[in-house]
Amino acid sequence: MATEDPGALFARLLEVMTRLRGEGGCPWDREQTRDSLKPFLIE
């Protein structure tokens, strides 16, 4: 089983985040801040 380069996986994560937070993306994601996401870090 081949594993992907961690750098490539992180780049894909950033692409998804950019798409979700961008124009035409998810309204919920665009509203989030560091403070609003803190409670979910423990989950």
C-alpha positions in Angstrom: 0.0 0.0 0.0 1.5 3.3 -1.1 1.3 6.4 1.1 1.1 9.9 -0.1 3.7 12.5 0.7 2.6 14.5 3.8 3.3 17.7 1.9 1.0 16.6 -0.9 -1.7 15.7 1.5 -1.4 19.1 3.2 -1.5 20.9 -0.1 -4.8 19.0 -0.9 -6.2 20.1 2.5 -5.4 23.7 1.7 -7.1 23.4 -1.7 -10.3 22.1 -0.1 -10.2 24.8 2.6 -9.8 27.5 0.0 -12.7 26.1 -2.1 -15.0 25.8 1.0 -14.2 29.3 2.3 -14.2 31.0 -1.2 -16.9 32.7 -3.1 -19.6 30.2 -3.9 -18.3 27.8 -1.2 -19.9 26.8 2.1 -21.5 29.7 4.1 -20.8 27.9 7.4 -17.1 27.5 6.6 -16.8 31.2 5.6 -18.3 32.3 8.9 -15.8 30.3 11.1 -13.0 31.9 13.0 -10.3 30.4 15.2 -12.4 31.2 18.3 -15.6 29.7 16.8 -13.7 26.4 16.0 -11.9 26.0 19.4 -14.7 24.0 21.0 -14.5 21.4 18.2 -10.7 20.8 18.6 -11.4 18.5 21.6 -14.0 16.4 19.8 
